[in-house]
């Protein structure tokens, strides 16, 4: 491998994110990925060009999606000589796909590639029990009708009971929302602060659309041109009327449908390249992917499920001699408002930073006005594997608009993991 070289982010696109069972109910991951990659090809004039890699991912997918990255690339307008790979790391999937492509560019393996992801919570795979699956396989292998009928001897209607995909953690049985409720109680994050954070996210994203910031980031699809979860006209009074969504028993539940991300469908992708490749084709780098880090926490034995970014960030900053305050703005994925607020409070806690992170002092506070300047997941929605590329594309454009600077990207994921990165211009 060659020594590392700069990795340029040239830009990205996405389709509008839509709530479950609305505009994209019958599209699926491949259809959303093809539309998104096709728009990226159109945006950068990549028709017929051979790239080094297309890395796409999905969290909830059918067995037919097994080669999603390659199949989407073949239908995107790129040269059929462009390889594709399918990746998955829960909510960090498309940030990880961007990092994967970036690492290949940095080491000279490829000159340019695309990283992205899609997710559907509408077109989900419904699985039947092992008994019925065995019968169906046996019937399919039978040579005649007698053999096919024999496969169903002793069949019971109970075998028709389906299994639906869920978002509960297999090792705890708790949903992500239930885990975040535990975090909110541990860090004393109140309902009012969560609702205020959610409302701010909607207001910021609405303002970004209104001033045209999203015009070349979001491409229409299925008659939708804006994220249909966006509620610019909401108020704190309206949010306060909603009932707890995950802790309905104790009387202390604070997470609601408004301060938690909804189940969402969507796709996004970013184009990355070496400086030489970009220069030869007249593309201006919006920013550079400087570094990334992944960490995990022991959520089974008491750590907060969504707290891994608090660990990953200081590990990454240490390599560069940076502090938490050495950034112009921050893109922190809003799985829940409480998750963001717990993360910020942990970095401000001297005890947590000393005992858990091994630091000499607290990492300190961040100005909330510098976090998610164009809104984030609470307003846009959260198709699990599409969020990372959405964030990188918007952050890259924001860095160009500011004329330079540094951005910290932070994404929590299921399984108690966190993926973080540094973008610079």
Secondary structure in CASP SS format (residue, H / E / C, confidence):
PFRMAT SS
TARGET T0000
AUTHOR 0000-0000-0000
METHOD secondary structure of the structure
MODEL  1
X C 1.00
X C 1.00
X C 1.00
X C 1.00
X C 1.00
X C 1.00
X C 1.00
X E 1.00
X E 1.00
X E 1.00
X E 1.00
X E 1.00
X E 1.00
X E 1.00
X E 1.00
X C 1.00
X C 1.00
X E 1.00
X E 1.00
X C 1.00
X C 1.00
X C 1.00
X C 1.00
X C 1.00
X C 1.00
X C 1.00
X C 1.00
X H 1.00
X H 1.00
X H 1.00
X H 1.00
X H 1.00
X H 1.00
X H 1.00
X H 1.00
X H 1.00
X H 1.00
X H 1.00
X H 1.00
X H 1.00
X H 1.00
X H 1.00
X H 1.00
X H 1.00
X C 1.00
X C 1.00
X C 1.00
X C 1.00
X C 1.00
X C 1.00
X C 1.00
X C 1.00
X E 1.00
X E 1.00
X E 1.00
X E 1.00
X E 1.00
X C 1.00
X C 1.00
X C 1.00
X C 1.00
X C 1.00
X H 1.00
X H 1.00
X H 1.00
X C 1.00
X C 1.00
X H 1.00
X H 1.00
X H 1.00
X H 1.00
X H 1.00
X H 1.00
X H 1.00
X C 1.00
X C 1.00
X C 1.00
X C 1.00
X C 1.00
X C 1.00
X C 1.00
X C 1.00
X C 1.00
X E 1.00
X E 1.00
X E 1.00
X E 1.00
X C 1.00
X C 1.00
X H 1.00
X H 1.00
X H 1.00
X H 1.00
X H 1.00
X H 1.00
X H 1.00
X H 1.00
X H 1.00
X H 1.00
X H 1.00
X H 1.00
X H 1.00
X H 1.00
X H 1.00
X H 1.00
X H 1.00
X C 1.00
X C 1.00
X C 1.00
X C 1.00
X C 1.00
X E 1.00
X E 1.00
X E 1.00
X E 1.00
X E 1.00
X E 1.00
X E 1.00
X E 1.00
X C 1.00
X C 1.00
X C 1.00
X C 1.00
X C 1.00
X C 1.00
X E 1.00
X E 1.00
X E 1.00
X C 1.00
X H 1.00
X H 1.00
X H 1.00
X H 1.00
X H 1.00
X H 1.00
X H 1.00
X H 1.00
X H 1.00
X H 1.00
X H 1.00
X H 1.00
X C 1.00
X C 1.00
X C 1.00
X H 1.00
X H 1.00
X H 1.00
X H 1.00
X H 1.00
X H 1.00
X C 1.00
X C 1.00
X C 1.00
X C 1.00
X C 1.00
X C 1.00
X H 1.00
X H 1.00
X H 1.00
X H 1.00
X C 1.00
X E 1.00
X E 1.00
X E 1.00
X C 1.00
X C 1.00
X C 1.00
X E 1.00
X C 1.00
X C 1.00
X C 1.00
X C 1.00
X C 1.00
X C 1.00
X E 1.00
X H 1.00
X H 1.00
X H 1.00
X H 1.00
X H 1.00
X H 1.00
X H 1.00
X H 1.00
X H 1.00
X H 1.00
X H 1.00
X C 1.00
X C 1.00
X C 1.00
X C 1.00
X H 1.00
X H 1.00
X H 1.00
X H 1.00
X H 1.00
X H 1.00
X H 1.00
X H 1.00
X H 1.00
X H 1.00
X H 1.00
X H 1.00
X H 1.00
X H 1.00
X H 1.00
X H 1.00
X H 1.00
X H 1.00
X H 1.00
X H 1.00
X C 1.00
X C 1.00
X C 1.00
X C 1.00
X C 1.00
X C 1.00
X C 1.00
X E 1.00
X E 1.00
X C 1.00
X E 1.00
X C 1.00
X C 1.00
X E 1.00
X C 1.00
X C 1.00
X C 1.00
X C 1.00
X C 1.00
X C 1.00
X C 1.00
X C 1.00
X C 1.00
X C 1.00
X C 1.00
X H 1.00
X H 1.00
X H 1.00
X H 1.00
X H 1.00
X C 1.00
X C 1.00
X C 1.00
X C 1.00
X C 1.00
X C 1.00
X C 1.00
X C 1.00
X C 1.00
X C 1.00
X C 1.00
X C 1.00
X C 1.00
X C 1.00
X C 1.00
X C 1.00
X C 1.00
X C 1.00
X C 1.00
X E 1.00
X C 1.00
X C 1.00
X C 1.00
X E 1.00
X E 1.00
X E 1.00
X E 1.00
X E 1.00
X E 1.00
X E 1.00
X E 1.00
X E 1.00
X E 1.00
X C 1.00
X H 1.00
X H 1.00
X H 1.00
X H 1.00
X H 1.00
X H 1.00
X C 1.00
X C 1.00
X C 1.00
X C 1.00
X C 1.00
X C 1.00
X E 1.00
X E 1.00
X E 1.00
X E 1.00
X E 1.00
X E 1.00
X E 1.00
X E 1.00
X E 1.00
X E 1.00
X C 1.00
X C 1.00
X H 1.00
X H 1.00
X H 1.00
X C 1.00
X C 1.00
X C 1.00
X C 1.00
X C 1.00
X C 1.00
X H 1.00
X H 1.00
X H 1.00
X H 1.00
X H 1.00
X H 1.00
X H 1.00
X H 1.00
X H 1.00
X H 1.00
X H 1.00
X H 1.00
X H 1.00
X C 1.00
X C 1.00
X C 1.00
X C 1.00
X C 1.00
X C 1.00
X C 1.00
X C 1.00
X E 1.00
X E 1.00
X E 1.00
X E 1.00
X C 1.00
X C 1.00
X C 1.00
X E 1.00
X H 1.00
X H 1.00
X H 1.00
X H 1.00
X H 1.00
X H 1.00
X H 1.00
X H 1.00
X H 1.00
X H 1.00
X H 1.00
X H 1.00
X C 1.00
X H 1.00
X H 1.00
X H 1.00
X H 1.00
X H 1.00
X H 1.00
X C 1.00
X C 1.00
X C 1.00
X C 1.00
X C 1.00
X C 1.00
X C 1.00
X C 1.00
X C 1.00
X C 1.00
X C 1.00
X C 1.00
X H 1.00
X H 1.00
X H 1.00
X E 1.00
X C 1.00
X C 1.00
X C 1.00
X C 1.00
X C 1.00
X H 1.00
X H 1.00
X H 1.00
X H 1.00
X C 1.00
X C 1.00
X C 1.00
X H 1.00
X H 1.00
X H 1.00
X H 1.00
X H 1.00
X H 1.00
X H 1.00
X H 1.00
X H 1.00
X H 1.00
X H 1.00
X H 1.00
X H 1.00
X H 1.00
X H 1.00
X H 1.00
X H 1.00
X H 1.00
X H 1.00
X C 1.00
X C 1.00
X C 1.00
X E 1.00
X E 1.00
X E 1.00
X E 1.00
X E 1.00
X E 1.00
X E 1.00
X E 1.00
X C 1.00
X C 1.00
X C 1.00
X E 1.00
X E 1.00
X E 1.00
X E 1.00
X E 1.00
X E 1.00
X E 1.00
X E 1.00
X C 1.00
END
